[in-house]
Amino acid sequence: MRTQVCIIGGGPSGLLLSQLLHLAGIDSVVLERHTRDHVLSRIRAGVLEWGTVRMMERAEAAERMHKEGFLHEGIQLAAANRGFRVDFKSLIDSKVMIYGQTEVTADLYEAREKLDGVIVHEAQGAALHDLDSDAPYVTYVTDNAEQRIDCDFVVGCDGYHGVSRASIPAAKLKTFEKVYPFGWLGVLAETPPVSDELIYANHRRGFALCSMRNDALSRYYIQTPTDDPMEKWTDAAFWDELQRRLPNEAADALVKGPSVEKNIVPLRSFVAEPMRYGRLFLVGDAAHIVPPTGAKGLNLAVSDVHYLHKALTQHYQGERLALDHYSPNALARVWKAIRFSWWMTTTMHRFPDQGEFDQRIQESELAYLESSAAAQTQLAENYVGLPY
């Protein structure tokens, strides 16, 4: 098989890139090692920056999102069981969309099918070859037979554990990592959300977050040690702890119910530089990880897609140096998002060695934020997404 761009990974970033390239007249093939059902079973974040919304519109995959998604014009922050609101609309005239990553992926699948996009599922053992040459190719196995795709470029949208970044010689890659000494215990419950907007709560017992998927499906998180045994966290224990950490009004309004899903996710920051090696380009989690506190994971992958699809389009239009700008342009935005996620994480969480002084500093930081339009504007600009 021959194509112009071979995309490794059939998640939202790989599908979005394939769709945008198609609309620009560029052929691509997407290789996904799992089944479509498996890809669509993964529950992920649901806060979309407005730039991500615009990218879905550009990809002709935004119709259902605009019908079923929730527009949020602010968030709530809290400390010591008292909260306040940051109003995106009045501060910067912008907003975010609450729409699950699973739904984004489903919409992109439908968009690719309408255009007869080529997606190969259950493509096992993908291997990348001759990436530093003018003729890279990818091999993989389906139905016990090895297949080969010759291409102009390979794009790794296959996540942190994928083959793409691992195919770059270690001497050509520099990595940066910060591992946080706690995780998030997340619960999905078929209950009405406690608030119309997200609540981020700092508390002496640890961080808490109230989110939602729709009017009848809530997503809640509390900070826990990453090695906490799951049997410790019965539904009753989770709801009691969440209620302790929320602002009083939200705690009183919380509707409890049996959990549909429950898991603990570790928090860390990770960046690999550069995001290009020869004819290989890294996108999304293959190149960077952010803690979920700032809601940047999927959104950063989408901004990578923006820079790469633009560079590939310019390349095929004859601008031979366009691809040289992808990695520096993408990384400039990545590091700004890493900084914002770090700030949100360190401000809102309780660290193991944290004393009374540190707690009071966090509470004072949030008190200043509550009283300062300038500080709220900075938060709003970063939360809704910096411009591409």
Steps between C-alpha positions, in 0.01 A plus 500: 500500500612854427383822664635847564465498881485190720345579839569267792210509745126527444407718796361852464827664391573239232145513364491881507831527315385247240174690447669840462761360262224345288321835479830652385538237226767292678466121525551319829457159661430458873632190680332410829604193698164467677147448374272795442281389790801502730602850391148627564481335841775716647367767736709814496480871576221722381610867510566635150683826446332731254785439256414129512138584422615700197719211384202263517303748292782516246498121486125500425440297817338752735127467437415260785740677736314827455167325562596290802801676654478744790637852467673617818588865547686456827630267770478500878801487732489431870719494810407404856143412394428842348486565127497777240446517124736597218286644218659431161230693315548829681878470527600395149171441313566128454384159620567126497294205379420204726490201267660164570810383316317177417235704320768701316653172380163362390428817300839482331444135410172596336666786313774271366243241391307762303817572303602131471803554719733201537527376860663163562395352834678220685826593329741316729876536542540825308866575420639822352784477248747736331364806675814699425477429126284637220304174484368396842262208534296326766440129547226338707315171530135422431347153466843347568650666192750785490390810314703798382411865442741721307453869567649846495457559873410312819305665782499350850163555669537180703544632852771485761549122476479483120764395252553843343708680761679174579614490135708816545865437597550594866789730408264707285241558770498702821229436758373695801283349772342591831311231692252628759479309833126434477227395261133560430232256602230550238138388523238502225146499637155513342397797710427864412810722525535695822562821304439646155875572479817320603612544861871482591544476877809544715464346846728404784399138441589524130369614162154427357340561160136492393437451130231351277429315177134597464192593708480150647865390508754649742877465521666564836861481618685515830875509560633172645834318529565309178546175693171520688322163481174529306313297762561788742284722284149366525236723346402620848861585590548690174184711535579584862852614415389699196235675706757604762715676241237693305374852565211482745223581252617227261544249782140555608370459142705188412289210369661165580453171319674176399817542295509386138878520478774554758878520454814677620708693246858619577600859422813605316643741245712374210645663188715350224704730274507535207163379372656403168761247390563482128167413338332420834288752690365453852154620601323509836589257777776348288689825567356646819288425807337754731323446831124526444461795737508756219294293250772517236570142385264462204516871425880491465472208260255703292735800492779266380266387222439864409871571457575173320212498254583862414869414447423189291253695287759772438762234422286342230429846363872547447619669820787259570603660829152493653554171684809639674272729701268230636698391806602847627149641443331208674745491790462872570132443570562169678731660758249776572236235567746301712560815707129566547427138597792509745365821655148359533635178649734660754239758603209261547659182645640407838854361481627231741758731660269800512476688830274769634706774329458337158126456551458865594698605192263301277196650668649848465572436132134415445385798710712729281357337189148563628570872547710568188350541154851490355576163661163361392560620144829311487330184624212542255733551202690181579196291589300571186817451295778723377482591129668278244 
